[in-house]
């Protein structure tokens, strides 16, 4: 009986060691999964930063040139407005005189195609 009892004890101890090894393996697996997740997250962050940097460079190139176009258009518009304003002030008095003379100086005359009724 003692040998049987010793055999049972040995089996229980072996089972306990196997259980401990299993738990140890599960812990290592959990640690490895956590480490892999952290590495993947770091790699994703690095990739995202790299792509954002490239995007910002492209955006700066495109928007920078658009900014130059906007400045040029703004300058051209201001110049055109300045030219129109100066032209208006130069020609305003002459046009007003011409308009008033056309309206006020009426010389009534008979149309050349008019035939008096007989």
The first five atom37 places (N, CA, C, CB, O) and aatype in JSON, in Angstrom:
{
  "aatype": [20, 20, 20, 20, 20, 20, 20, 20, 20, 20, 20, 20, 20, 20, 20, 20, 20, 20, 20, 20, 20, 20, 20, 20, 20, 20, 20, 20, 20, 20, 20, 20, 20, 20, 20, 20, 20, 20, 20, 20, 20, 20, 20, 20, 20, 20, 20, 20, 20, 20, 20, 20, 20, 20, 20, 20, 20, 20, 20, 20, 20, 20, 20, 20, 20, 20, 20, 20, 20, 20, 20, 20, 20, 20, 20, 20, 20, 20, 20, 20, 20, 20, 20, 20, 20, 20, 20, 20, 20, 20, 20, 20, 20, 20, 20, 20, 20, 20, 20, 20, 20, 20, 20, 20, 20, 20, 20, 20, 20, 20, 20, 20, 20, 20, 20, 20, 20, 20],
  "atom_mask": [
    [1, 1, 1, 1, 1],
    [1, 1, 1, 1, 1],
    [1, 1, 1, 1, 1],
    [1, 1, 1, 1, 1],
    [1, 1, 1, 1, 1],
    [1, 1, 1, 1, 1],
    [1, 1, 1, 1, 1],
    [1, 1, 1, 1, 1],
    [1, 1, 1, 1, 1],
    [1, 1, 1, 1, 1],
    [1, 1, 1, 1, 1],
    [1, 1, 1, 1, 1],
    [1, 1, 1, 1, 1],
    [1, 1, 1, 1, 1],
    [1, 1, 1, 1, 1],
    [1, 1, 1, 1, 1],
    [1, 1, 1, 1, 1],
    [1, 1, 1, 1, 1],
    [1, 1, 1, 1, 1],
    [1, 1, 1, 1, 1],
    [1, 1, 1, 1, 1],
    [1, 1, 1, 1, 1],
    [1, 1, 1, 1, 1],
    [1, 1, 1, 1, 1],
    [1, 1, 1, 1, 1],
    [1, 1, 1, 1, 1],
    [1, 1, 1, 1, 1],
    [1, 1, 1, 1, 1],
    [1, 1, 1, 1, 1],
    [1, 1, 1, 1, 1],
    [1, 1, 1, 1, 1],
    [1, 1, 1, 1, 1],
    [1, 1, 1, 1, 1],
    [1, 1, 1, 1, 1],
    [1, 1, 1, 1, 1],
    [1, 1, 1, 1, 1],
    [1, 1, 1, 1, 1],
    [1, 1, 1, 1, 1],
    [1, 1, 1, 1, 1],
    [1, 1, 1, 1, 1],
    [1, 1, 1, 1, 1],
    [1, 1, 1, 1, 1],
    [1, 1, 1, 1, 1],
    [1, 1, 1, 1, 1],
    [1, 1, 1, 1, 1],
    [1, 1, 1, 1, 1],
    [1, 1, 1, 1, 1],
    [1, 1, 1, 1, 1],
    [1, 1, 1, 1, 1],
    [1, 1, 1, 1, 1],
    [1, 1, 1, 1, 1],
    [1, 1, 1, 1, 1],
    [1, 1, 1, 1, 1],
    [1, 1, 1, 1, 1],
    [1, 1, 1, 1, 1],
    [1, 1, 1, 1, 1],
    [1, 1, 1, 1, 1],
    [1, 1, 1, 1, 1],
    [1, 1, 1, 1, 1],
    [1, 1, 1, 1, 1],
    [1, 1, 1, 1, 1],
    [1, 1, 1, 1, 1],
    [1, 1, 1, 1, 1],
    [1, 1, 1, 1, 1],
    [1, 1, 1, 1, 1],
    [1, 1, 1, 1, 1],
    [1, 1, 1, 1, 1],
    [1, 1, 1, 1, 1],
    [1, 1, 1, 1, 1],
    [1, 1, 1, 1, 1],
    [1, 1, 1, 1, 1],
    [1, 1, 1, 1, 1],
    [1, 1, 1, 1, 1],
    [1, 1, 1, 1, 1],
    [1, 1, 1, 1, 1],
    [1, 1, 1, 1, 1],
    [1, 1, 1, 1, 1],
    [1, 1, 1, 1, 1],
    [1, 1, 1, 1, 1],
    [1, 1, 1, 1, 1],
    [1, 1, 1, 1, 1],
    [1, 1, 1, 1, 1],
    [1, 1, 1, 1, 1],
    [1, 1, 1, 1, 1],
    [1, 1, 1, 1, 1],
    [1, 1, 1, 1, 1],
    [1, 1, 1, 1, 1],
    [1, 1, 1, 1, 1],
    [1, 1, 1, 1, 1],
    [1, 1, 1, 1, 1],
    [1, 1, 1, 1, 1],
    [1, 1, 1, 1, 1],
    [1, 1, 1, 1, 1],
    [1, 1, 1, 1, 1],
    [1, 1, 1, 1, 1],
    [1, 1, 1, 1, 1],
    [1, 1, 1, 1, 1],
    [1, 1, 1, 1, 1],
    [1, 1, 1, 1, 1],
    [1, 1, 1, 1, 1],
    [1, 1, 1, 1, 1],
    [1, 1, 1, 1, 1],
    [1, 1, 1, 1, 1],
    [1, 1, 1, 1, 1],
    [1, 1, 1, 1, 1],
    [1, 1, 1, 1, 1],
    [1, 1, 1, 1, 1],
    [1, 1, 1, 1, 1],
    [1, 1, 1, 1, 1],
    [1, 1, 1, 1, 1],
    [1, 1, 1, 1, 1],
    [1, 1, 1, 1, 1],
    [1, 1, 1, 1, 1],
    [1, 1, 1, 1, 1],
    [1, 1, 1, 1, 1],
    [1, 1, 1, 1, 1],
    [1, 1, 1, 1, 1],
    [1, 1, 1, 1, 1]
  ],
  "atom_positions": [
    [[0.8, -1.18, 0.0], [0.0, 0.0, 0.0], [0.86, 1.27, 0.0], [-0.92, -0.01, 1.18], [0.55, 2.26, -0.66]],
    [[1.91, 1.2, 0.74], [2.8, 2.35, 0.78], [3.37, 2.64, -0.6], [3.93, 2.12, 1.79], [3.51, 3.8, -0.98]],
    [[3.7, 1.61, -1.35], [4.24, 1.84, -2.68], [3.17, 2.44, -3.57], [4.79, 0.53, -3.28], [3.44, 3.27, -4.44]],
    [[1.93, 1.99, -3.32], [0.82, 2.57, -4.08], [0.62, 4.03, -3.69], [-0.48, 1.76, -3.86], [0.37, 4.89, -4.54]],
    [[0.74, 4.29, -2.43], [0.58, 5.64, -1.91], [1.71, 6.52, -2.43], [0.55, 5.64, -0.37], [1.49, 7.68, -2.78]],
    [[2.93, 5.96, -2.48], [4.05, 6.71, -3.02], [3.85, 6.96, -4.52], [5.38, 5.95, -2.77], [4.19, 8.04, -5.0]],
    [[3.32, 6.02, -5.24], [3.05, 6.16, -6.66], [2.02, 7.26, -6.91], [2.55, 4.82, -7.25], [2.14, 8.06, -7.83]],
    [[1.0, 7.27, -6.04], [-0.04, 8.31, -6.17], [0.57, 9.68, -5.88], [-1.24, 8.03, -5.2], [0.28, 10.66, -6.56]],
    [[1.43, 9.73, -4.85], [2.1, 10.98, -4.5], [2.96, 11.46, -5.68], [2.98, 10.79, -3.24], [2.95, 12.64, -6.04]],
    [[3.68, 10.53, -6.28], [4.53, 10.89, -7.42], [3.67, 11.39, -8.59], [5.38, 9.67, -7.86], [4.04, 12.35, -9.27]],
    [[2.54, 10.73, -8.81], [1.64, 11.16, -9.88], [1.09, 12.56, -9.59], [0.49, 10.15, -10.03], [1.01, 13.4, -10.5]],
    [[0.72, 12.81, -8.36], [0.19, 14.13, -7.99], [1.27, 15.21, -8.17], [-0.32, 14.11, -6.53], [1.0, 16.3, -8.66]],
    [[2.5, 14.87, -7.75], [3.6, 15.82, -7.91], [3.88, 16.07, -9.4], [4.87, 15.3, -7.2], [4.12, 17.21, -9.81]],
    [[3.86, 15.02, -10.19], [4.09, 15.16, -11.63], [2.98, 16.01, -12.26], [4.17, 13.76, -12.31], [3.24, 16.85, -13.12]],
    [[1.76, 15.78, -11.81], [0.63, 16.56, -12.32], [0.78, 18.03, -11.94], [-0.7, 16.01, -11.79], [0.5, 18.92, -12.74]],
    [[1.23, 18.26, -10.7], [1.43, 19.64, -10.24], [2.54, 20.31, -11.05], [1.78, 19.66, -8.73], [2.4, 21.47, -11.43]],
    [[3.63, 19.6, -11.31], [4.73, 20.16, -12.11], [4.24, 20.45, -13.54], [5.93, 19.17, -12.14], [4.58, 21.48, -14.12]],
    [[3.45, 19.55, -14.09], [2.92, 19.76, -15.44], [2.01, 20.99, -15.46], [2.15, 18.51, -15.92], [2.06, 21.79, -16.4]],
    [[1.17, 21.14, -14.43], [0.29, 22.29, -14.33], [1.11, 23.58, -14.22], [-0.66, 22.14, -13.11], [0.79, 24.59, -14.85]],
    [[2.17, 23.53, -13.4], [3.04, 24.71, -13.25], [3.72, 25.06, -14.58], [4.11, 24.44, -12.16], [3.81, 26.24, -14.94]],
    [[4.18, 24.04, -15.29], [4.82, 24.28, -16.59], [3.82, 24.88, -17.58], [5.41, 22.98, -17.15], [4.15, 25.77, -18.36]],
    [[2.58, 24.38, -17.53], [1.54, 24.89, -18.41], [1.25, 26.36, -18.11], [0.26, 24.05, -18.26], [1.13, 27.18, -19.02]],
    [[1.14, 26.68, -16.82], [0.89, 28.07, -16.43], [2.06, 28.97, -16.85], [0.65, 28.18, -14.91], [1.87, 30.09, -17.32]],
    [[3.27, 28.44, -16.66], [4.47, 29.18, -17.07], [4.45, 29.43, -18.58], [5.76, 28.42, -16.68], [4.76, 30.53, -19.03]],
    [[4.08, 28.42, -19.35], [4.01, 28.56, -20.8], [2.92, 29.57, -21.19], [3.72, 27.18, -21.46], [3.12, 30.36, -22.12]],
    [[1.79, 29.55, -20.5], [0.72, 30.51, -20.78], [1.19, 31.93, -20.48], [-0.54, 30.18, -19.94], [0.89, 32.86, -21.23]],
    [[1.94, 32.1, -19.38], [2.46, 33.42, -19.03], [3.44, 33.91, -20.1], [3.14, 33.4, -17.65], [3.4, 35.07, -20.51]],
    [[4.34, 33.0, -20.53], [5.29, 33.38, -21.58], [4.57, 33.75, -22.87], [6.29, 32.24, -21.84], [4.93, 34.71, -23.54]],
    [[3.54, 32.97, -23.21], [2.76, 33.25, -24.41], [2.09, 34.61, -24.3], [1.71, 32.14, -24.65], [2.1, 35.4, -25.25]],
    [[1.49, 34.9, -23.13], [0.85, 36.2, -22.9], [1.85, 37.34, -23.02], [0.18, 36.22, -21.52], [1.56, 38.38, -23.62]],
    [[3.05, 37.14, -22.41], [4.08, 38.17, -22.5], [4.5, 38.39, -23.95], [5.31, 37.79, -21.64], [4.66, 39.52, -24.4]],
    [[4.68, 37.29, -24.67], [5.1, 37.39, -26.07], [4.04, 38.09, -26.92], [5.41, 35.99, -26.64], [4.36, 38.9, -27.78]],
    [[2.76, 37.76, -26.68], [1.68, 38.42, -27.42], [1.66, 39.92, -27.12], [0.31, 37.78, -27.06], [1.49, 40.75, -28.01]],
    [[1.83, 40.25, -25.84], [1.84, 41.65, -25.44], [3.01, 42.38, -26.09], [1.9, 41.78, -23.91], [2.86, 43.5, -26.58]],
    [[4.18, 41.75, -26.09], [5.37, 42.33, -26.7], [5.17, 42.51, -28.21], [6.6, 41.45, -26.43], [5.54, 43.54, -28.77]],
    [[4.58, 41.5, -28.85], [4.33, 41.58, -30.29], [3.35, 42.71, -30.59], [3.78, 40.23, -30.83], [3.51, 43.44, -31.58]],
    [[2.33, 42.87, -29.75], [1.35, 43.93, -29.94], [2.03, 45.3, -29.79], [0.2, 43.8, -28.92], [1.76, 46.2, -30.58]],
    [[2.9, 45.45, -28.8], [3.6, 46.71, -28.61], [4.52, 47.02, -29.78], [4.41, 46.68, -27.3], [4.62, 48.16, -30.23]],
    [[5.21, 45.98, -30.28], [6.09, 46.18, -31.44], [5.28, 46.59, -32.67], [6.88, 44.89, -31.74], [5.68, 47.48, -33.42]],
    [[4.14, 45.94, -32.86], [3.29, 46.27, -34.0], [2.76, 47.7, -33.87], [2.1, 45.27, -34.11], [2.73, 48.44, -34.86]],
    [[2.36, 48.09, -32.67], [1.86, 49.44, -32.45], [2.96, 50.46, -32.74], [1.34, 49.6, -31.01], [2.71, 51.5, -33.36]],
    [[4.18, 50.17, -32.28], [5.3, 51.08, -32.54], [5.58, 51.18, -34.03], [6.56, 50.61, -31.79], [5.85, 52.27, -34.54]],
    [[5.53, 50.05, -34.72], [5.78, 50.05, -36.17], [4.69, 50.83, -36.9], [5.84, 48.61, -36.7], [4.98, 51.58, -37.84]],
    [[3.44, 50.66, -36.48], [2.32, 51.39, -37.08], [2.49, 52.89, -36.86], [0.97, 50.9, -36.49], [2.29, 53.69, -37.78]],
    [[2.85, 53.28, -35.63], [3.06, 54.7, -35.33], [4.18, 55.28, -36.19], [3.37, 54.9, -33.83], [4.06, 56.38, -36.72]],
    [[5.26, 54.53, -36.31], [6.39, 54.98, -37.13], [5.96, 55.16, -38.59], [7.57, 53.98, -37.03], [6.29, 56.17, -39.21]],
    [[5.23, 54.2, -39.12], [4.75, 54.27, -40.5], [3.8, 55.46, -40.68], [4.04, 52.96, -40.89], [3.89, 56.19, -41.66]],
    [[2.89, 55.64, -39.71], [1.93, 56.75, -39.78], [2.67, 58.09, -39.77], [0.93, 56.68, -38.6], [2.33, 58.97, -40.56]],
    [[3.65, 58.24, -38.9], [4.42, 59.49, -38.86], [5.15, 59.73, -40.17], [5.41, 59.47, -37.7], [5.21, 60.86, -40.66]],
    [[5.71, 58.68, -40.74], [6.42, 58.79, -42.01], [5.47, 59.25, -43.11], [7.08, 57.45, -42.39], [5.8, 60.15, -43.88]],
    [[4.3, 58.63, -43.19], [3.32, 58.99, -44.23], [2.79, 60.41, -44.02], [2.15, 57.98, -44.23], [2.59, 61.15, -44.98]],
    [[2.56, 60.81, -42.76], [2.08, 62.16, -42.48], [3.14, 63.18, -42.89], [1.74, 62.31, -40.98], [2.81, 64.24, -43.42]],
    [[4.4, 62.87, -42.65], [5.49, 63.76, -43.04], [5.51, 63.92, -44.56], [6.85, 63.23, -42.53], [5.62, 65.04, -45.07]],
    [[5.39, 62.81, -45.29], [5.35, 62.87, -46.76], [4.15, 63.68, -47.23], [5.3, 61.45, -47.36], [4.26, 64.48, -48.16]],
    [[3.0, 63.46, -46.59], [1.78, 64.19, -46.95], [1.97, 65.69, -46.73], [0.58, 63.67, -46.14], [1.6, 66.5, -47.59]],
    [[2.54, 66.05, -45.59], [2.75, 67.47, -45.29], [3.72, 68.11, -46.3], [3.3, 67.63, -43.87], [3.53, 69.25, -46.7]],
    [[4.74, 67.36, -46.7], [5.67, 67.88, -47.7], [4.96, 68.13, -49.03], [6.84, 66.9, -47.91], [5.12, 69.18, -49.64]],
    [[4.16, 67.16, -49.45], [3.4, 67.32, -50.71], [2.41, 68.47, -50.59], [2.66, 66.02, -51.08], [2.27, 69.28, -51.5]],
    [[1.74, 68.53, -49.44], [0.75, 69.58, -49.21], [1.43, 70.96, -49.25], [0.03, 69.37, -47.87], [0.9, 71.9, -49.82]],
    [[2.59, 71.05, -48.63], [3.32, 72.31, -48.63], [3.72, 72.71, -50.04], [4.56, 72.22, -47.75], [3.6, 73.87, -50.42]],
    [[4.19, 71.73, -50.83], [4.55, 72.03, -52.21], [3.36, 72.53, -53.0], [5.14, 70.8, -52.88], [3.46, 73.52, -53.73]],
    [[2.22, 71.85, -52.86], [1.02, 72.22, -53.62], [0.43, 73.52, -53.1], [-0.03, 71.1, -53.56], [0.14, 74.43, -53.88]],
    [[0.26, 73.62, -51.79], [-0.36, 74.81, -51.22], [0.57, 76.01, -51.35], [-0.71, 74.56, -49.75], [0.11, 77.14, -51.5]],
    [[1.86, 75.78, -51.28], [2.81, 76.88, -51.45], [2.67, 77.5, -52.82], [4.24, 76.39, -51.24], [2.65, 78.73, -52.95]],
    [[2.56, 76.67, -53.84], [2.41, 77.21, -55.19], [1.04, 77.86, -55.35], [2.59, 76.09, -56.24], [0.91, 78.86, -56.05]],
    [[0.03, 77.32, -54.7], [-1.29, 77.96, -54.76], [-1.26, 79.3, -54.04], [-2.36, 77.04, -54.14], [-1.91, 80.25, -54.47]],
    [[-0.51, 79.37, -52.96], [-0.38, 80.63, -52.25], [0.27, 81.68, -53.14], [0.44, 80.44, -50.97], [-0.13, 82.85, -53.11]],
    [[1.26, 81.28, -53.92], [1.9, 82.21, -54.85], [0.92, 82.67, -55.92], [3.12, 81.56, -55.51], [0.9, 83.85, -56.28]],
    [[0.1, 81.75, -56.43], [-0.91, 82.1, -57.42], [-1.92, 83.08, -56.81], [-1.64, 80.84, -57.94], [-2.31, 84.05, -57.46]],
    [[-2.32, 82.83, -55.6], [-3.28, 83.72, -54.94], [-2.69, 85.11, -54.79], [-3.68, 83.16, -53.57], [-3.38, 86.1, -55.03]],
    [[-1.44, 85.18, -54.41], [-0.8, 86.49, -54.25], [-0.71, 87.21, -55.6], [0.61, 86.34, -53.64], [-0.95, 88.42, -55.68]],
    [[-0.36, 86.47, -56.65], [-0.26, 87.08, -57.97], [-1.63, 87.57, -58.45], [0.32, 86.07, -58.99], [-1.74, 88.68, -58.99]],
    [[-2.65, 86.77, -58.25], [-4.01, 87.16, -58.67], [-4.46, 88.37, -57.88], [-5.01, 85.98, -58.47], [-5.06, 89.3, -58.44]],
    [[-4.19, 88.38, -56.59], [-4.55, 89.52, -55.75], [-3.86, 90.79, -56.25], [-4.17, 89.25, -54.28], [-4.48, 91.84, -56.32]],
    [[-2.59, 90.68, -56.58], [-1.82, 91.82, -57.08], [-2.38, 92.31, -58.41], [-0.34, 91.44, -57.23], [-2.53, 93.52, -58.62]],
    [[-2.7, 91.39, -59.32], [-3.25, 91.76, -60.62], [-4.61, 92.44, -60.46], [-3.37, 90.52, -61.53], [-4.91, 93.42, -61.14]],
    [[-5.43, 91.91, -59.56], [-6.75, 92.5, -59.32], [-6.62, 93.91, -58.78], [-7.56, 91.62, -58.34], [-7.33, 94.82, -59.21]],
    [[-5.73, 94.1, -57.84], [-5.52, 95.43, -57.26], [-5.05, 96.4, -58.35], [-4.49, 95.37, -56.11], [-5.51, 97.54, -58.4]],
    [[-4.14, 95.96, -59.2], [-3.64, 96.81, -60.29], [-4.76, 97.16, -61.26], [-2.5, 96.1, -61.03], [-4.86, 98.31, -61.7]],
    [[-5.61, 96.18, -61.61], [-6.73, 96.43, -62.53], [-7.7, 97.43, -61.92], [-7.46, 95.11, -62.87], [-8.19, 98.32, -62.61]],
    [[-8.0, 97.29, -60.63], [-8.91, 98.22, -59.96], [-8.31, 99.63, -59.96], [-9.21, 97.75, -58.49], [-9.01, 100.61, -60.2]],
    [[-7.02, 99.73, -59.69], [-6.34, 101.03, -59.69], [-6.41, 101.67, -61.08], [-4.86, 100.86, -59.24], [-6.68, 102.87, -61.19]],
    [[-6.18, 100.88, -62.13], [-6.25, 101.41, -63.5], [-7.65, 101.88, -63.85], [-5.79, 100.35, -64.5], [-7.83, 102.95, -64.44]],
    [[-8.65, 101.08, -63.48], [-10.04, 101.46, -63.77], [-10.43, 102.73, -63.03], [-11.0, 100.33, -63.4], [-11.12, 103.6, -63.59]],
    [[-10.01, 102.85, -61.79], [-10.34, 104.04, -61.0], [-9.69, 105.28, -61.6], [-9.89, 103.85, -59.54], [-10.33, 106.33, -61.71]],
    [[-8.43, 105.18, -61.98], [-7.76, 106.35, -62.58], [-8.4, 106.71, -63.92], [-6.25, 106.08, -62.75], [-8.55, 107.89, -64.24]],
    [[-8.76, 105.71, -64.72], [-9.42, 105.96, -65.99], [-10.77, 106.63, -65.77], [-9.6, 104.64, -66.77], [-11.14, 107.54, -66.52]],
    [[-11.51, 106.19, -64.78], [-12.81, 106.79, -64.45], [-12.64, 108.28, -64.12], [-13.47, 106.05, -63.26], [-13.36, 109.13, -64.65]],
    [[-11.66, 108.58, -63.24], [-11.47, 109.97, -62.84], [-10.99, 110.85, -64.01], [-10.47, 110.04, -61.68], [-11.34, 112.02, -64.09]],
    [[-10.19, 110.29, -64.9], [-9.7, 111.05, -66.05], [-10.82, 111.37, -67.03], [-8.6, 110.28, -66.76], [-10.89, 112.49, -67.54]],
    [[-11.7, 110.41, -67.3], [-12.71, 110.55, -68.35], [-14.09, 110.95, -67.86], [-12.82, 109.27, -69.09], [-14.98, 111.16, -68.69]],
    [[-14.3, 111.07, -66.58], [-15.64, 111.33, -66.04], [-16.2, 112.67, -66.53], [-15.61, 111.3, -64.52], [-17.33, 112.72, -67.01]],
    [[-15.44, 113.73, -66.42], [-15.95, 115.05, -66.77], [-16.27, 115.16, -68.27], [-14.94, 116.12, -66.38], [-17.31, 115.71, -68.64]],
    [[-15.4, 114.65, -69.11], [-15.64, 114.68, -70.55], [-16.87, 113.88, -70.93], [-14.42, 114.14, -71.3], [-17.65, 114.32, -71.78]],
    [[-17.06, 112.73, -70.34], [-18.23, 111.9, -70.65], [-19.51, 112.57, -70.16], [-18.09, 110.51, -70.02], [-20.54, 112.49, -70.83]],
    [[-19.45, 113.23, -69.0], [-20.65, 113.91, -68.49], [-21.05, 115.05, -69.44], [-20.41, 114.45, -67.06], [-22.23, 115.25, -69.72]],
    [[-20.06, 115.79, -69.91], [-20.37, 116.89, -70.86], [-20.97, 116.34, -72.15], [-19.09, 117.71, -71.18], [-21.93, 116.89, -72.68]],
    [[-20.39, 115.27, -72.65], [-20.88, 114.65, -73.89], [-22.3, 114.12, -73.71], [-19.94, 113.52, -74.33], [-23.15, 114.3, -74.58]],
    [[-22.54, 113.48, -72.59], [-23.87, 112.92, -72.3], [-24.89, 114.04, -72.17], [-23.85, 112.07, -71.02], [-25.98, 113.96, -72.75]],
    [[-24.56, 115.07, -71.42], [-25.5, 116.19, -71.25], [-25.75, 116.92, -72.56], [-24.97, 117.19, -70.2], [-26.88, 117.33, -72.83]],
    [[-24.73, 117.09, -73.37], [-24.94, 117.77, -74.65], [-25.82, 116.93, -75.57], [-23.58, 118.07, -75.34], [-26.64, 117.48, -76.3]],
    [[-25.66, 115.61, -75.54], [-26.49, 114.75, -76.37], [-27.95, 114.81, -75.92], [-25.98, 113.29, -76.32], [-28.86, 114.79, -76.74]],
    [[-28.15, 114.89, -74.62], [-29.52, 114.91, -74.09], [-30.15, 116.29, -74.24], [-29.52, 114.49, -72.61], [-31.31, 116.4, -74.63]],
    [[-29.4, 117.32, -73.95], [-29.98, 118.67, -73.9], [-30.0, 119.4, -75.26], [-29.22, 119.5, -72.92], [-30.92, 120.18, -75.51]],
    [[-29.05, 119.17, -76.1], [-28.99, 119.87, -77.39], [-29.74, 119.07, -78.45], [-27.51, 120.1, -77.82], [-29.17, 118.28, -79.2]],
    [[-31.03, 119.32, -78.49], [-31.87, 118.61, -79.44], [-32.15, 119.54, -80.62], [-33.2, 118.12, -78.78], [-32.57, 120.68, -80.43]],
    [[-31.93, 119.06, -81.81], [-32.25, 119.86, -83.01], [-33.31, 119.07, -83.79], [-30.96, 120.15, -83.9], [-32.99, 118.09, -84.47]],
    [[-34.55, 119.5, -83.67], [-35.62, 118.78, -84.37], [-35.52, 118.97, -85.88], [-36.99, 119.25, -83.87], [-35.31, 120.09, -86.35]],
    [[-35.66, 117.92, -86.61], [-35.64, 117.98, -88.08], [-36.51, 116.84, -88.61], [-34.18, 117.88, -88.63], [-36.78, 115.87, -87.91]],
    [[-36.91, 116.97, -89.8], [-37.78, 115.99, -90.43], [-36.9, 114.87, -90.98], [-38.65, 116.63, -91.56], [-35.82, 115.09, -91.52]],
    [[-37.41, 113.71, -90.81], [-36.68, 112.53, -91.28], [-36.66, 112.53, -92.8], [-37.34, 111.21, -90.75], [-37.65, 112.91, -93.43]],
    [[-35.54, 112.13, -93.4], [-35.45, 112.19, -94.87], [-36.46, 111.31, -95.59], [-34.07, 111.8, -95.3], [-36.77, 111.59, -96.75]],
    [[-36.98, 110.29, -95.0], [-37.94, 109.42, -95.65], [-39.39, 109.85, -95.47], [-37.77, 108.02, -95.14], [-40.32, 109.22, -95.97]],
    [[-39.56, 110.95, -94.74], [-40.94, 111.41, -94.5], [-41.52, 112.01, -95.79], [-40.97, 112.47, -93.35], [-40.89, 112.83, -96.45]],
    [[-42.74, 111.57, -96.13], [-43.46, 112.13, -97.28], [-44.76, 112.74, -96.77], [-43.74, 111.02, -98.38], [-45.58, 112.08, -96.12]],
    [[-44.92, 113.99, -97.07], [-46.17, 114.6, -96.59], [-47.4, 114.0, -97.3], [-46.14, 116.14, -96.81], [-47.35, 113.62, -98.47]],
    [[-48.43, 113.92, -96.58], [-49.66, 113.35, -97.13], [-50.25, 114.32, -98.17], [-50.7, 113.05, -95.99], [-50.33, 115.52, -97.91]],
    [[-50.63, 113.83, -99.3], [-51.14, 114.66, -100.38], [-52.64, 114.63, -100.42], [-50.58, 114.22, -101.71], [-53.25, 115.27, -101.27]]
  ]
}
